[in-house]
Amino acid sequence: MTHLWVRAEQRANEDRVGLAPDGARRLRASGYRVTVEDSGSRVIPTDAYADAGCEIAPEGSWPDAPGDAIVFGLKELPEDGTPLRHRHIMFGHAFKGQHSGRALLERFKAGGGALYDLEYLTDAEGRRVAAFGYWAGYAGAAVSLMAWAAQRRGDTCGPVGAYPDKGAMLAELGTALGHTQRPTAIVIGALGRVGTGAADLCRALGVEVTAWDMAETASGGPFPEILDHDMFLNCIFARPGTPVFVPRAALGAARRLSVVGDVACDPDSDYNPVPVYDQATTWDRPVVRVAENPVLDVMAIDNLPSMLPLESSGDFAAQLLPSLLALDDIDAGVWARARAVFDDHIARI
């Protein structure tokens, strides 16, 4: 019997979950054993999983789960250096040259476990089977607009928080922007999920969007057009060969650009296309000011979809469920492809 263990997220401001109660019920009906940890912050209450027939475990008890359990979470594990003996499904951020990724892989190697990275669950054509991208783009554009509005007031963007739904987010942003002229925005990666979400948020608030994708960036740069917009929203998947969109030379250049929303947020990657900052921002400090004259703020929050946890969880869980229903054949299909990526990187350590 395949045993899926849904752990409670242990990161602050992380209320999302990758499995909805209806999905848990379908897994149970298919013969899976499903354990869900209690959580005081998860957007979906624990009782809903109990009603779906799941076993309920104490929050944070996954290290003591049976050895054959597959531990499923979203964001990173506590960085305590302990060996990892289980198979884990999560966003590991370990395969794109992230400097913190090696430590995670070393923990898996020490414990004999394995990482099935959610970012690398792909179908036979190489397309991701599930992603939070749309809501990352939507929320990232929202915070970037908050930063722009704060600049108009002579201020910097203050702390942000979660919203009950996107309607509440739009209402608050509309009030913050008031009747002022809207900024212009350029979205790179506009044809993908992330870029679509970013553009949708902008257009909902009357922001003019220049939509670029691979065709517009094929030259490799430089891209002076980016500096001619008020906001740049980076929505691309960083990889070897990704162009630099905003070089450090732009900090002292004449430009209209005053806000970069780095929704992709890979500051410690070797492939970072926005190398004007070097660490993610936070909910308490959503932007980092990298230039003063003229001002340039970078928004680089790495768990943006949790600002809209209800919509983003429901969307992601629905996308992922067909793959979870295939976990009983973890050595084939989407899971085998993800395991091959992990094995390749482990072999290099």
Summary of the structure (lengths in Angstrom):
residues: 349
radius of gyration: 20.6
end to end distance: 32.6
largest distance: 62.5
contacts: 1151
relative contact order: 0.16
helix: 36%
strand: 16%
